[in-house]
Amino acid sequence: MIMTNQFDIDLLQWFQPQSPSPFDDVILVLTNGLTWIPLYLILLYILIVNSSLGDSKQVRRLLITIALGILCVVFVASVNNFLVKPYVGRLRPCCDPETEGLFRLVRGYCDGNYSFFSSHAANTSAVAVYFSRVIRRRWLTCCLVAWCLLNCYTRLYLAQHYPSDILCGLLFGTCSALLFFRLSKRLTLNT
C-alpha cells in the first residue's frame, strides 16, 4: 500500500473548497462520464469528416484508427482497474480513515475504494493525446487538453484523488496514447 505524503494532502486541500459552493452540482455533472458522450460523438464526426473516404483502403484505415483509439482507452482502464489499483491499494482521500475530516465530501460523493492512479486522468489524457495526434488540428488539441484538465480538476474538487494520482494517470494515459498512435500509424501504412 502506498503512503500519502503531507505535500499531496496540502495540495489537495488547496484545490478543494472547504465550504459548499454553487459549483458543486456542476462539478458532479462534469465528472460523470455520460456527460461527455456528445464530445465523443463530435470527435468521431470530426475524424470522419477529416478522412477522405474515397475507397475501401481509406475506410479500412479509418476503422483501424477508431478501433485502436477505443482499444487504447480499454487498455488504460483495464491495466489501472485490474492491476495497478488493487496492487497499490491506496485509498481515496474521501474514504481514507487517516485523512477523515480533512476533505469536504460534495453531496456525500465518494466513488469506490482505490485512488492510485486516476482512471479519469488516464482515460481522458489517452483520448486527448491519441486523437490530437490523429487529427492534428491545433484548436482541437487545445479543446481536448482543456477537457482533460477540467476532468482532472473535478476529481481533485471532489477529493477522489490526490494530485500525485492525477499526475501519474496523466502520464500513463499519455504514454499509452503515444504507443497506440504509433501502432495505428504502422497498421494504417500497411493497409
Secondary structure, DSSP 8 states (H G I E B T S, - for coil): -----HHHHHHHHHHS-SS--TTHHHHHHHHSGGGGHHHHHHHHHHHHHTS--SSHHHHHHHHHHHHHHHHHHHHHHHIIIIIIHHHH--B-GGG-GGGTTTS--GGG----SB-SS-HHHHHHHHHHHHHHHHH--HHHHHHHHHHHHHHHHHHHHTTSS-HHHHHHHHHHHHHHHHHHHHHHHHHHHT-
